């Protein structure tokens, strides 16, 4: 990543700092590679031998592995594969019934969700390109696989956000040139760090990497899709960017705190109020921040204020403030920051989770095993538009927050402005043989025995992403007298008007 980020940094211009910055000329988006020379797609119809799968099941289950049900794991895993392959609700219901008939616990099936029986061997590694649409947004990215890649073992994944300034030359690159650039950058990174998968989302010059819905999903769709092709370790996923890429890294980490072990913003910031309201979400995501005191493009105070606030909340953060370097870090700085980021392994089921949000969207209101469904008093709801982007985002006037900690079979939480919320649990967090107690604001809101459920497990996999975590039971809590919802409540009607959000 050292050479890669420095190469990209050399192309950065002083105008590419904030995503909302207006351009002097109309923006023409990059061409989308489809079948250009140099594009390699993942092979189809490769399956892992049953004996190899059996060893992978044993490793994934760890201490929960029981030889008594070993022969049932492969048939159950094939049912899981069918569940995720179909989009029919009726077919999924039948598959759940078949899984329940195996008598395997949801806690045994949960870890198996991460394993794909059709991961290709990818002997010798390579650089692959994905261009597909399986949701509301397209999924386009390049993925570098090391030569020593072994599909039977989980691998760390480094996500790099290429700056728009890399394409700011006078001549617009064609699709062939796009492929050459991305494959060159990834190959450089693979040569420097052959122990890590490398993912680069294909940049949209109109959306960048957000904060519009289309922009942030241009990163998260690839992050969620890559584990379908390669064996990604969900505890070791990292995010890095310089300048405009650092702006996006801050925003993505704040909105999707469950997915990254650490992120590395080099000369970036998160200046907006709707971003800073989410700083507590980084309780289990490690910020590795660099900024230079002589940066003339983006003052170091932008990073320092974020770091000071994180430290005030006693959230772990690494901050390296240098002098005399300017806006672009040296190769030595980039490498040192990269190594610090890579040292962090994320707890998949942390004992303490903090969450604060002012967004109505379900996806932005979850951190690990805590979900806010509805604020008690959201205030006015506004739609924010961005000059550079065709998209928008929605925010509430008031934020809602939860701080939760699990010890034994007791969840203690404090909430502020929360109407309804949900806790997700599994056998890594609680003991299903004993009742679970939930205290919120020192008031007992729940005490009951729970039963792990296969349907609860798989429904959440479809929302959170297959294999990133597994939760086998849910606890819905209402802070008011009415019953808690089982689906996301409809947001309050949007207020009229239009807010244009410019650079911070």
C-alpha distance (Angstrom), angle and dihedral (degrees) to the residues before:
residue distance angle dihedral
X1 . . .
X2 3.82 . .
X3 3.80 96.4 .
X4 3.77 93.0 34.9
X5 3.80 96.4 54.9
X6 3.78 93.0 42.8
X7 3.80 90.8 50.6
X8 3.78 89.6 52.3
X9 3.78 91.3 44.7
X10 3.80 91.5 58.1
X11 3.80 87.7 63.3
X12 3.78 95.4 49.5
X13 3.77 116.9 112.9
X14 3.76 128.8 -157.1
X15 3.79 90.0 -110.3
X16 3.80 96.6 63.3
X17 3.78 100.9 75.6
X18 3.80 107.7 102.7
X19 3.78 125.8 36.8
X20 3.78 91.3 -135.2
X21 3.79 95.5 57.5
X22 3.78 114.3 126.7
X23 3.80 119.1 -123.0
X24 3.81 126.6 -131.8
X25 3.79 92.2 -136.7
X26 3.80 134.1 30.2
X27 3.78 114.6 -79.4
X28 3.79 115.7 -118.1
X29 3.77 111.5 -162.8
X30 3.78 123.2 -128.3
X31 3.81 118.5 -95.5
X32 3.80 115.6 -102.7
X33 3.83 113.0 -119.6
X34 3.79 112.2 -130.5
X35 3.79 111.5 157.4
X36 3.78 102.9 -7.8
X37 3.83 123.1 148.8
X38 3.79 110.9 -83.9
X39 3.80 95.8 30.5
X40 3.80 113.6 129.4
X41 3.79 121.6 -172.7
X42 3.78 127.5 -157.8
X43 3.80 113.5 -91.6
X44 3.79 117.9 -108.4
X45 3.79 131.6 -133.0
X46 3.79 98.3 23.3
X47 3.79 113.1 143.6
X48 3.79 132.1 -172.2
X49 3.84 114.7 -117.2
X50 3.84 113.5 -105.8
X51 3.81 93.2 -118.0
X52 3.80 90.6 54.4
X53 3.80 91.3 46.9
X54 3.79 89.9 52.5
X55 3.80 90.6 57.4
X56 3.79 90.5 47.5
X57 3.82 90.6 52.1
X58 3.79 90.0 52.1
X59 3.82 92.0 50.3
X60 3.81 93.5 46.1
X61 3.80 94.8 49.0
X62 3.79 93.7 45.2
X63 3.79 112.2 173.8
X64 3.83 90.2 2.1
X65 3.81 91.4 65.5
X66 3.81 112.7 115.3
X67 3.83 119.7 -172.7
X68 3.80 87.9 -149.6
X69 3.80 92.0 74.1
X70 3.83 97.8 31.4
X71 3.82 92.9 110.7
X72 3.80 90.8 54.8
X73 3.80 96.3 55.0
X74 3.80 99.6 76.6
X75 3.86 95.5 49.8
X76 3.81 89.8 45.4
X77 3.79 90.9 49.0
X78 3.80 90.6 53.3
X79 3.79 88.8 53.7
X80 3.81 88.5 52.8
X81 3.80 89.6 51.7
X82 3.81 89.7 53.2
X83 3.79 91.2 48.1
X84 3.80 93.0 56.4
X85 3.81 93.0 41.2
X86 3.81 94.8 58.3
X87 3.79 128.2 68.4
X88 3.78 95.5 -166.6
X89 3.81 112.8 112.4
X90 3.79 90.7 -154.3
X91 3.81 92.3 51.1
X92 3.79 91.1 48.4
X93 3.78 90.2 50.9
X94 3.80 90.5 54.5
X95 3.80 91.3 48.3
X96 3.82 90.8 51.8
X97 3.80 88.5 53.3
X98 3.81 90.3 50.7
X99 3.82 90.4 50.0
X100 3.79 90.9 49.7
X101 3.81 88.5 52.5
X102 3.81 90.2 60.6
X103 3.84 88.2 67.1
X104 3.81 89.1 -136.9
X105 3.79 113.4 142.2
X106 3.79 119.7 -112.7
X107 3.82 85.2 -122.1
X108 3.82 88.3 61.8
X109 3.79 93.2 46.8
X110 3.81 95.9 45.0
X111 3.82 97.2 73.7
X112 3.81 90.9 46.0
X113 3.81 91.5 61.7
X114 3.79 89.6 76.7
X115 3.82 94.4 59.1
X116 3.81 119.3 83.6
X117 3.78 116.2 -157.4
X118 3.81 90.3 -152.9
X119 3.81 100.3 53.5
X120 3.83 103.2 139.5
X121 3.80 118.7 -123.2
X122 3.86 93.4 -124.7
X123 3.79 90.6 -165.3
X124 3.78 109.3 -160.6
X125 3.81 93.2 15.6
X126 3.79 122.8 -117.9
X127 3.80 144.0 177.7
X128 3.80 116.0 -77.0
X129 3.78 134.3 -170.6
X130 3.82 127.8 -145.9
X131 3.81 123.3 -165.1
X132 3.79 114.2 167.7
X133 3.79 143.5 119.8
X134 3.78 118.3 -133.4
X135 3.82 98.1 149.6
X136 3.78 138.3 23.3
X137 3.80 90.0 -63.4
X138 3.81 132.0 50.9
X139 3.80 120.7 -106.0
X140 3.81 111.6 -139.5
X141 3.78 125.1 159.9
X142 3.78 147.6 128.7
X143 3.80 119.1 -121.9
X144 3.79 125.7 -162.6
X145 3.81 117.3 -152.5
X146 3.84 119.1 -165.2
X147 3.80 119.9 -121.0
X148 3.81 90.5 -117.1
X149 3.81 94.1 51.8
X150 3.81 114.0 146.4
X151 3.80 115.3 -167.8
X152 3.81 92.5 -153.8
X153 3.83 92.7 66.8
X154 3.84 130.6 62.2
X155 3.81 113.2 -110.9
X156 3.81 131.1 -157.7
X157 3.81 116.1 -111.2
X158 3.82 125.0 -147.5
X159 3.82 115.8 -161.4
X160 3.80 114.0 -158.0
X161 3.81 122.7 -166.4
X162 3.80 110.2 -147.4
X163 3.80 114.6 -145.4
X164 3.80 121.3 -117.9
X165 3.80 87.5 -128.0
X166 3.79 89.2 72.1
X167 3.81 85.7 75.4
X168 3.81 99.0 39.9
X169 3.81 97.3 107.9
X170 3.78 121.4 122.4
X171 3.79 93.9 -104.6
X172 3.80 115.8 63.5
X173 3.80 110.1 -128.1
X174 3.79 117.3 -118.7
X175 3.80 123.7 -135.6
X176 3.79 92.6 -90.8
X177 3.80 91.0 54.3
X178 3.80 90.8 48.3
X179 3.79 89.5 57.0
X180 3.81 91.6 47.7
X181 3.80 92.3 51.1
X182 3.79 96.8 48.0
X183 3.79 95.3 43.0
X184 3.81 90.0 47.9
X185 3.79 92.8 51.3
X186 3.78 93.3 46.9
X187 3.79 93.9 46.1
X188 3.79 89.7 52.9
X189 3.78 89.7 53.2
X190 3.80 93.7 46.7
X191 3.80 89.6 52.4
X192 3.81 91.1 52.8
X193 3.80 98.1 40.5
X194 3.82 109.9 23.4
X195 3.81 92.4 168.1
X196 3.81 96.3 71.0
X197 3.80 139.4 64.6
X198 3.82 113.3 -123.2
X199 3.80 124.5 -146.6
X200 3.81 126.0 -172.4
X201 3.81 117.9 -179.4
X202 3.79 113.6 -141.4
X203 3.79 105.1 -105.1
X204 3.79 123.1 -124.5
X205 3.80 110.1 -152.1
X206 3.81 90.5 -154.7
X207 3.81 98.2 48.9
X208 3.81 100.7 23.1
X209 3.84 106.3 -172.3
X210 3.78 95.3 -45.4
X211 2.91 155.6 -132.4
X212 3.83 82.0 -159.6
X213 3.78 117.4 82.4
X214 3.79 91.7 -108.7
X215 3.79 91.2 49.1
X216 3.80 98.5 51.3
X217 3.80 91.7 41.9
X218 3.82 89.7 54.4
X219 3.81 84.7 70.2
X220 3.79 102.2 32.5
X221 3.81 96.8 47.9
X222 3.85 90.4 59.2
X223 3.82 91.3 43.7
X224 3.80 90.3 53.5
X225 3.81 93.7 41.8
X226 3.81 99.9 48.8
X227 3.84 94.6 72.8
X228 3.79 87.2 62.2
X229 3.81 89.1 66.5
X230 3.81 105.1 30.4
X231 3.80 136.5 27.2
X232 3.82 102.1 -98.6
X233 3.79 120.6 -174.8
X234 3.84 104.6 -133.3
X235 3.82 89.9 -155.6
X236 3.82 92.2 59.8
X237 3.81 109.3 48.9
X238 3.81 116.2 132.4
X239 3.81 135.9 -170.6
X240 3.82 127.2 -156.9
X241 3.80 139.4 171.3
X242 3.81 143.1 156.4
X243 3.82 125.2 -131.5
X244 3.83 106.1 -34.3
X245 3.80 87.4 14.6
X246 3.80 88.7 53.6
X247 3.81 90.4 51.9
X248 3.78 88.4 55.4
X249 3.83 93.1 44.1
X250 3.79 90.7 57.6
X251 3.79 92.4 48.1
X252 3.81 95.0 46.8
X253 3.80 94.3 47.0
X254 3.80 90.9 50.2
X255 3.80 93.4 49.8
X256 3.82 98.8 38.7
X257 3.83 104.1 33.8
X258 3.82 94.4 153.9
X259 3.80 96.7 67.6
X260 3.81 107.8 51.7
X261 3.80 129.8 68.3
X262 3.81 91.1 -163.6
X263 3.79 139.9 -15.0
X264 3.78 131.0 -150.7
X265 3.84 116.8 -149.7
X266 3.81 110.0 -176.4
X267 3.83 110.1 -162.8
X268 3.80 96.7 -15.6
X269 3.78 140.1 122.4
X270 3.79 146.8 -162.8
X271 3.81 101.8 -142.4
X272 3.80 102.6 160.6
X273 3.79 122.0 99.7
X274 3.82 92.2 -128.8
X275 3.82 88.2 57.2
X276 3.79 98.1 45.0
X277 3.80 90.0 51.2
X278 3.82 85.7 67.8
X279 3.81 99.0 53.1
X280 3.80 92.9 105.9
X281 3.83 87.7 61.9
X282 3.82 87.8 76.6
X283 3.80 91.5 74.1
X284 3.81 90.5 117.3
X285 3.82 99.8 23.0
X286 3.80 115.4 83.2
X287 3.85 117.3 -135.7
X288 3.83 113.5 -151.6
X289 3.80 101.6 -169.1
X290 3.79 130.0 -173.1
X291 3.79 128.6 -178.1
X292 3.79 134.0 155.5
X293 3.78 123.7 -129.5
X294 3.83 90.6 -136.7
X295 3.81 95.8 52.0
X296 3.82 105.4 137.7
X297 3.81 94.8 -178.0
X298 3.80 99.3 54.6
X299 3.77 117.6 11.0
X300 3.79 117.0 -121.8
X301 3.79 89.1 -124.1
X302 3.80 89.7 78.0
X303 3.80 90.7 65.1
X304 3.80 95.6 35.6
X305 3.80 93.4 56.5
X306 3.82 90.9 52.8
X307 3.78 92.2 47.4
X308 3.80 92.3 48.2
X309 3.79 91.1 51.4
X310 3.81 92.2 48.8
X311 3.79 91.0 49.7
X312 3.79 90.5 48.3
X313 3.81 87.2 57.9
X314 3.82 89.0 47.1
X315 3.79 91.5 -117.4
X316 3.79 114.7 153.7
X317 3.83 112.0 -108.4
X318 3.80 135.2 159.6
X319 3.82 115.8 -144.2
X320 3.78 124.4 -175.6
X321 3.82 113.0 -171.9
X322 3.79 113.2 -175.3
X323 3.80 133.3 -177.4
X324 3.78 131.9 -135.0
X325 3.81 96.9 15.1
X326 3.80 102.5 97.7
X327 3.79 128.4 -156.9
X328 3.80 96.9 -33.8
X329 3.83 118.6 66.7
X330 3.78 119.5 -135.9
X331 3.80 120.5 -112.4
X332 3.80 89.0 -105.4
X333 3.80 91.5 54.7
X334 3.80 92.9 47.5
X335 3.80 91.8 50.6
X336 3.80 93.6 47.2
X337 3.81 92.3 49.5
X338 3.80 91.2 46.1
X339 3.80 91.6 53.2
X340 3.80 91.8 50.2
X341 3.79 90.1 51.2
X342 3.80 92.7 48.8
X343 3.80 92.4 52.6
X344 3.80 91.2 68.7
X345 3.80 119.6 92.2
X346 3.78 114.2 -170.4
X347 3.81 121.7 -130.0
X348 3.80 103.8 -121.5
X349 3.79 92.2 -154.3
X350 3.81 106.2 27.6
X351 3.78 118.4 -168.2
X352 3.79 91.9 -135.1
X353 3.82 125.8 46.9
X354 3.79 128.8 178.2
X355 3.79 124.0 -167.4
X356 3.80 133.8 177.9
X357 3.78 126.4 167.7
X358 3.77 142.2 164.1
X359 3.81 94.0 -170.2
X360 3.83 127.1 103.9
X361 3.81 92.6 -146.8
X362 3.80 119.2 107.4
X363 3.80 92.3 -143.0
X364 3.81 92.0 58.5
X365 3.80 95.3 45.9
X366 3.78 100.1 66.3
X367 3.78 135.2 83.4
X368 3.80 117.1 177.5
X369 3.82 106.6 -57.1
X370 3.82 98.4 -6.4
X371 3.81 124.2 87.4
X372 3.81 128.7 -179.9
X373 3.79 110.8 -155.2
X374 3.77 102.7 176.2
X375 3.81 136.4 5.1
X376 3.78 116.7 -132.1
X377 3.80 93.7 -131.1
X378 3.82 111.5 12.4
X379 3.79 94.6 170.9
X380 3.77 118.0 -155.4
X381 3.78 118.4 -7.8
X382 3.78 115.7 -138.8
X383 3.77 134.8 -171.9
X384 3.80 114.0 -137.3
X385 3.80 121.4 -153.8
X386 3.80 126.8 -162.7
X387 3.80 124.5 -144.4
X388 3.79 95.1 -135.6
X389 3.79 97.5 41.6
X390 3.77 133.0 67.0
X391 3.79 89.1 -146.9
X392 3.77 136.0 73.3
X393 3.78 142.5 -156.7
X394 3.79 134.4 -138.0
X395 3.80 127.4 -131.8
X396 3.77 136.4 177.7
X397 3.77 121.3 -130.3
X398 3.82 91.4 -125.0
X399 3.78 127.8 44.3
X400 3.81 127.8 -138.9
X401 3.80 125.1 -146.6
X402 3.79 143.1 -171.1
X403 3.79 131.1 -171.3
X404 3.80 110.9 -166.9
X405 3.79 134.7 178.6
X406 3.79 129.8 -178.4
X407 3.81 122.9 -151.5
X408 3.76 118.2 171.3
X409 3.78 105.2 -40.2
X410 3.79 95.6 -27.5
X411 3.81 124.3 97.8
X412 3.79 113.1 -163.7
X413 3.79 116.1 -169.2
X414 3.77 140.9 169.6
X415 3.78 118.0 -153.3
X416 3.76 134.9 -172.0
X417 3.81 123.8 -161.6
X418 3.82 92.8 -10.6
X419 3.79 121.6 144.8
X420 3.82 101.7 175.6
X421 3.79 132.3 4.3
X422 3.78 141.8 165.7
X423 3.79 135.5 -140.3
X424 3.80 120.6 -154.1
X425 3.82 117.7 -153.0
X426 3.80 140.5 178.6
X427 3.79 139.3 171.9
X428 3.82 90.5 -77.0
X429 3.80 90.5 62.8
X430 3.81 106.1 32.9
X431 3.81 143.1 16.1
X432 3.79 109.0 -110.6
X433 3.80 90.8 -158.7
X434 3.80 91.1 70.8
X435 3.83 133.6 52.0
X436 3.79 118.5 -92.1
X437 3.79 120.5 -131.3
X438 3.81 124.4 -157.5
X439 3.81 120.0 -166.1
X440 3.79 118.5 -174.3
X441 3.77 120.2 -172.1
X442 3.84 86.4 -9.8
X443 3.81 92.2 -57.9
X444 3.79 120.0 114.9
X445 3.81 106.6 -121.5
X446 3.81 100.1 167.2
X447 3.79 140.2 19.9
X448 3.76 118.3 165.6
X449 3.78 144.6 117.8
X450 3.78 115.5 -97.5
X451 3.76 131.0 -149.1
X452 3.81 120.5 -150.9
X453 3.80 109.7 -117.5
X454 3.79 129.6 -158.1
X455 3.79 92.9 -152.0
X456 3.82 91.8 52.2
X457 3.80 88.8 49.1
X458 3.79 96.1 51.5
X459 3.79 97.4 41.2
X460 3.77 89.3 56.6
X461 3.80 91.5 47.4
X462 3.79 88.9 60.3
X463 3.81 90.8 53.5
X464 3.79 103.5 37.2
X465 3.80 95.8 35.4
X466 3.76 129.9 -93.3
X467 3.78 113.9 -71.8
X468 3.80 99.7 -4.5
X469 3.80 90.9 111.0
X470 3.77 135.0 -22.7
X471 3.79 127.0 -135.7
X472 3.78 122.2 179.7
X473 3.81 104.3 -172.7
X474 3.79 137.0 29.6
X475 3.80 134.1 -150.7
X476 3.80 116.3 -154.9
X477 3.78 116.1 -158.3
X478 3.79 127.8 -168.3
X479 3.78 117.5 -162.0
X480 3.82 89.9 -164.4
X481 3.79 132.4 50.6
X482 3.80 99.1 -91.5
X483 3.80 123.0 86.4
X484 3.80 117.6 -90.3
X485 3.80 117.2 -105.8
X486 3.78 123.9 -108.5
X487 3.80 91.8 -153.3
X488 3.76 133.3 36.3
X489 3.81 111.2 -73.4
X490 3.77 117.1 -124.2
X491 3.82 111.5 -92.7
X492 3.78 118.1 -112.7
X493 3.82 112.8 -90.5
X494 3.78 112.3 -80.9
X495 3.76 116.3 -107.0
X496 3.74 117.2 -118.6
X497 3.74 118.6 -102.3
X498 3.74 140.6 63.4
X499 3.80 128.1 -104.8
X500 3.77 118.2 -160.8
X501 3.81 111.3 -152.7
X502 3.77 115.0 -156.0
X503 3.80 132.8 177.8
X504 3.79 116.4 -41.2
